[in-house]
Amino acid sequence: MTPPVAAGTIPGDLSQLEAQAADSLSPEALAYIRAGAGDADTTRANAGAFRHWRIKRHRGRKPAEVDLSTTILGTRMPAPVLFAPVGVQTLAHPDGDLASARAAAELGLTYLHSTQGAYPMEEVAAANGDGSRWYQLYWPTDDELAVSFLRRARAAGYTHLVITLDTTLLGWRPIDLDLGYSPFLENKGIANYTSDPVFRRKHMPVPAELAALPAGIAFSGVFQNPGLGWQQLPLVREHWDGPVLLKGIQSPRDAELAVEHAIDGIVVSNHGGRQVDGAIASLDALGPIVQAVGGTMPVLFDSGIRTGRDAFKALALGADAVLVGRPYLYGLALDGQRGTRTVMRRLVDELEEEVRKAGLRSHRALSRSALTRVR
């Protein structure tokens, strides 16, 4: 990891990030970033699930050094922490994905670029430089467009494909609806589409830079894909030769199906509560899913990580690595690239300290025995 950086405007307590970032964001941006489906019950459940677990403190000698390094499907990482795919990052800062990709490279952490990126995947790859990067795909209704995304991502140096399963239909988000706001209709978060030759040829009536609304409407026509299923998998295998992960797994049966279909890894996630109101908290889903796959594939965790303590709990419950989303976006809003870097560095430092307090030399020695369940 790189040396510590100046804290700038980032609060010492990462759980206070959202409250502090709220003053730096427009009402529309804040609503979009933190919006949950329905009355945000799932978002609250994600946070509450972490509070149901307490970390056991071990008296005795603590290791002088802790090794957080790991390897996930061939990707070496200095810590089991990845930048989750987050769309429309320019709502937080004009540099958006470019700043986050640069921060990830500085820290040596893996960056996941969202299909809904505010900048094209090639520009984000250039900003990431020699960094580690994976590509997250929302599979569109147009298979030719999907194949074009895959080819572009491979050419730009993205090594792993993460297919999101839980957004074939957008969740019902009253906050956004009340504001009547969609960034996509303002040509925000659709740069991968408007820069794509297939999309431009087949779906975009006029250049997006000349007319944002038609481009946003064209995007809306191909984004939601309720017909997505296992039948698309052969097309993925034909056009992607790297590891494939499925994001949005919430049940042991779906995890078992992933194993049966020779998927390389899964991400336990409920999209941060943005898709289904009243869904099970991802942390509650994690243990049974880890047990279901029985070590046959890596299990990553997403949804609700706010601090290093949260990451510790998810790893102790069986996750091989965690994805962090909203916190680094709040850091971006507060202090740009430096803020994002500070947040993620601090979260990793917190995780390292928790592992040390547990008397362990590595997070890989963590288990359920490090925690106590409370009600």
N, C-alpha and C positions, 0 to 999 in steps of 0.2 A: 504494500500500500504506500501511497505518497505521504510525505510528512503532513502533520496537521495544518489546517489553513485557518485564517482569521475567521472568527465567528460572524462578523458583520451583524446583520439584523436578525439572525436566526436565534430563537429562544433556546435556553439551555435545556428545557424540558420539551422534548419533541412532541409530546402529547398536546402541547399548546400551539403547535404550528398552524392549525386551521384557523383558530381564533385570531392569531396575529396576522395571518395572510389575508383574512377577510377584508381588512382595511386597504389592502393594496389591489384588490380586484373589483371590477365593475359588478353591479348586481347580477347581470346576465352571466358573466364569467363564473362568479362564485356559485350561482345556482346550478350551472351546468356541471361544474367540477364536483360538487358535493352531493348532487341530486341522487336520491335513491328512488327505486320504483315504489309506487303507492305512497304510503305514509312513512317510507324509509324504515319499516320494521326490520327488514333483513340487514340493512346497514347497522342498525342498533344491535341486532343479534350478533353480528360479526364482532363488534367491540365487546359486547357482554360476554361472549364465549371465552375471551381471554381472561376476563376477571374471575371466571369460575375455576381457574387454575392458579395455584400458588407455587412459587419456586422454593424448594427445600434448601436451606442453608447448611453447609457442612463445615463444622469446625475442624481445624487442623491446618496443616501446611498447604499453602496455595502455590501452584506452579509459577515460576518466574516468567515463563514464556508460554503463550497459547498459539497453537497452529490452527487457523481457520481455513486453510487451503483445502480445495476439493476439486474433483473432476466430475463433470456431468456430461455423459454421452460424448466424451472426448474433448470437451471444453474445460481447460484448466482455469480455475478461478481462485483469487486470493481469499475469498470468503464465500459462503453459500448464500449470497445475496445478489439478486439480479434487479435491473431496472425493468419494471413491468411495462408492457406496451400501453401507452396512454396517448389518445388522440387529441387533436386540436390544442396542442400545447401553447400556441401563440395566444390563447386566451389568458395565459399567465404571464407571458413575456414575449416580445416581438421575435426573439431568436428561437423560441420554442424548442422543437426537437434537436435543432443544431446545437444549442447550448447543453442540453441534456446528454447528447451523444458525446460531446467533447468532455463533459464532466465524467462520464462513465469510463472513457479512455484514460483520463488522468488517474482514476482510481484503480484501473485494471479490472473493473467489473463488467459483466456482460450486459449489453444494451439490447432490448427488444424493441424493434421499430413497428409501430402500428400501421395497419392499412389505412387508418384514418389520420395519418400523419399530416402535419401542416406544411411539411416540405417533402419533396419527392425522395424516394428511398435512396437514389443515387447521391443527392446532396447530403443526406444524413450520413451515408456511408463515408463520404469524403470528410465530413466533420469528425467522424469517429476514427478516421485514419487507420492505424494498425490495431485498433481496439477489437475486442470480441463482440460480435453482433449476431443476433438471431432475428428472423422475420416472422411477424404475427399476421396471419391471413384471416380476413373475413371473406368467406367464399361467396362470390357474387352469383347472380342468376345466370350470368353469361360465362360458360366454361372457357371460351376463348380468351376472355379477359382474365380469368383466373390463371390460365397457363401463362399469359403475358406477365402477370405479376410474379409468378414463380421464376420465369426466365430472367427477368430484370433483377430480382433479389439475388439469385445465384451469381449473376454477372457482377453484382455490386459487392460481393464478398460476405453475404449473409450465409451462415453455415448450417443453421437449424431452422426448421419450419414449425411454427406453433399455430395450429388451426383452432380458432375459437368456435365453440359449439353452441354457446348460450345466447347468441345474438342473431339468430335467424329471423327474429322479430324484435323490434325495439321495445324496451320496457315502457310501461305507462308511468311517466314522470311528471306529476302535477306541477312541480315548481317551474319546470321549463314551459309547460302548457300555459300556466297562469301568466308567465311573462311573454308568451307568444314568440319564443326565441328558438331558433335553430341555426347554429353556426354554419352548417352545410349550405344553407341558402344564401349565405354571404361569401361563398367560395372559400370557406375556412375548413380545414380538415379533410379536404378531398384532393390534395395535391398529387397523390399517387394515381388518382383517376385522370385528372385533367392533363397530366404529363404522359399518360399511357397512349401509345399509338392505336391500340385496339379500341379503347374507349373513345378517343377523338374521332376515329373513323366511323364507328358504329352508333355512338350515342350522343355526341356533343354537337348540337346544331350550330353553335357559334363559339369562338374561342372564349374561354372563361374570363380572360383578362378584359374582354370587351363587354361581356354580359354575365354577371355572376349568377343571377337567378336561374337562367336556363341550364347552366352547368349543374347547379344544385338539384334541380328537378330531375335532370338526366341521371345524376348519381342516385337519387332516391329510387329510381326505377330499377336499378340493378343491385342495390345493397342488400335488402332483406331477402332471404332465401329460405323459406320454411320447408322447402323440399330437400334440404341438405341431408345426406345420409351416407351409409357405407358404400353406396354405389359409386361415389366420387373417388374412392380410394385408389382404384387402378390408375386413374388419370393423374393423381398425385404421384404415385410411384413411377409413372412414365416420365414425368417432367421434373421430378425432384430426387436427387440421388443422395441427399443428406438425411440425418435423423429427422423424424416426424414426431411431434408431441401434440396431444389433444388437450385443450384448455377449456375448463368448464365442467369437469367431472365432479359430480356430487353424490353418486351412489356407488356402492360396491359392485352392483351388476354392470354398470357402464364401464367401470374399471376392468372387470373381467372380460367384457367384450373387446376392450382395447388390447388386452393381452391376446385374445383369440385372433384378432386381426393383425397381430405382429406390429402394433404401434410401438415406437421406441420409448416413449415416456408420456406421463400425464401431468396435468396441473389441476389440483383440487381448487376450484374457484367458483364463486357465485357472482362474479363480475362486480365485486365490491357492493353488492346489494342493488345494482342499477337495473337489473332485469326482471326479477320476480319478487313481488312483495310477499312476505311471510315465509320465505325459503329458509331451509336449515342453514345455520351458520357454518361457514366453511371449516372452521376449527373443529366443530362437532362431527363433521363428515370425514375428517382426515384419518382418524384412527382406524375405523372400519375399512376404509379404502386401502390403507397401507397393509392391513391384514389380508385383504382380498387378493392383492397382487403378489403377496408373499415374496417380495424381493426380486421379482422377475423383471422389473423396470424401475427407473427412477420416478419418484413421486415428488413433485414440486408443489408448493403451497402459495396461494394468493388469496387476498380479500381480508382486510382488517389489520394488517401489519402497520403499526404506527411507531414502534420503538424497538430497540434492541432486545428488550425483555420479551416483547411479543415474538420476535424471531426465535429467541431461545425456546419459548414454549412450543412453537410449531415444530422446531427441530427435535425437541424432546419427545413429541408425539408421533414422530416418524417421518417427517418431511426430510428430503435430501437437500433441499434448498428452498429459499423463499423469494417471492417477487414483491417488490415494494412499488406502489404507484402514487397515490395522492400525496404522501409526504414530500417526495422530491419535487412534485409539481408546486406545492406550497413554497418550498425553498426557491424554486424558480421565480415565483411571483414576488418573493421578498428581496431576492438579491441576485437574480439572473443565474448565470452559469456557476458563479461562486457559491450562491445559495444552495443550488442543487448539490454541488460537490460537498458542501459543509454538512448538509442533512444526511447524505448517504454515508459520508465518512463517520459522522457521529453515531449513526445507527450501528455501523459495523463495530465501532469502538465499544459501544454499550454491550453488544453481543459478546465481544471478546471478554469484557469485564465480568459478565454473568457466567460465562464458561469458567473463568478463573475462580470466581467465588464458589462455584460448584466443585472446586478441587480437581478439575479436569484439564488435561493438556490439549484437548481437541474437542470440538463439537461432535465429532464422529463417535465419541464415547457416550453421548447423551442417550437417555432412554426415558421411558415413562416414569421410572423410579425417581427422577429428578423433580417431579411435580407432585402436588397434592390437590385432589379435587375438592372444591368447596361449593356450597350452595348459597 
